[in-house]
């Protein structure tokens, strides 16, 4: 959703979106931790190979998801404007 679409939402809908944002952040942190664990195990078990680089690529993609970051900042800004935080 873009900022225009977010501004059309009601207060309750914005709070639901904020809850989804928090759940997505927890899921992303869990996935990053799991993939980092795979990298550490792979390096300890053998050496740097496919199973080391593959999770690193996905960690990079999750961390640098700009579309999600833009939506999160727009949602936070709108929540602050409406005093819903």
C-alpha positions as a printed Julia matrix, in Angstrom:
85×3 Matrix{Float64}:
  0.0     0.0    0.0
  1.11    3.47  -0.71
  0.72    6.44   1.59
 -2.42    7.56  -0.25
 -4.09    4.22   0.41
 -2.98    4.22   4.03
 -4.46    7.65   4.65
 -7.85    6.39   3.46
 -7.95    3.71   6.17
 -9.88    4.12   9.39
 -8.19    4.17  12.78
 -9.07    0.54  13.46
 -7.72   -0.55  10.08
 -4.5     1.35  10.74
 -4.08   -0.42  14.06
 -4.59   -3.78  12.31
 -1.93   -2.83   9.76
  0.43   -1.85  12.59
 -0.15   -5.24  14.21
  0.63   -6.96  10.89
  3.79   -4.85  10.62
  4.91   -5.97  14.08
  4.21   -9.64  13.25
  6.15   -9.34  10.0
  9.11   -7.82  11.85
  9.14  -10.72  14.32
  8.94  -13.24  11.48
 11.78  -11.51   9.62
 13.96  -11.51  12.73
 13.26  -15.21  13.26
 14.11  -16.05   9.65
 17.32  -14.03   9.81
 18.35  -15.79  13.02
 17.57  -19.2   11.57
 19.52  -18.5    8.38
 22.43  -17.07  10.36
 22.45  -20.29  12.39
 22.64  -22.28   9.15
 25.62  -20.18   8.05
 27.43  -20.69  11.35
 26.74  -24.44  11.3
 27.85  -24.7    7.67
 31.13  -22.9    8.34
 31.79  -24.98  11.48
 30.92  -28.28   9.79
 32.8   -27.82   6.53
 33.78  -24.57   4.91
 32.3   -21.79   2.85
 30.11  -23.27   0.13
 26.65  -23.14  -1.34
 24.89  -23.67   1.99
 26.81  -20.73   3.37
 26.19  -18.29   0.55
 22.55  -19.2   -0.1
 21.27  -18.1    3.36
 23.48  -15.0    3.25
 21.75  -13.97   0.03
 18.31  -14.36   1.63
 19.41  -12.46   4.74
 20.48   -9.61   2.46
 17.13   -9.67   0.61
 15.1    -9.63   3.85
 17.13   -6.81   5.4
 17.09   -4.62   2.29
 13.38   -4.9    1.47
 12.85   -1.22   0.59
  9.16   -1.54  -0.26
  8.4    -2.86   3.2
 10.56   -0.17   4.82
  8.71    2.58   2.95
  5.34    1.18   3.97
  6.46    0.89   7.59
  7.69    4.47   7.75
  4.51    5.79   6.1
  2.38    3.77   8.52
  4.34    4.98  11.56
  4.04    8.58  10.37
  0.3     8.24   9.88
 -0.15    6.59  13.29
  1.71    9.47  14.93
 -0.38   12.05  13.06
 -3.56   10.45  14.31
 -2.16    9.93  17.83
 -2.69    6.16  17.72
  0.72    5.09  19.0
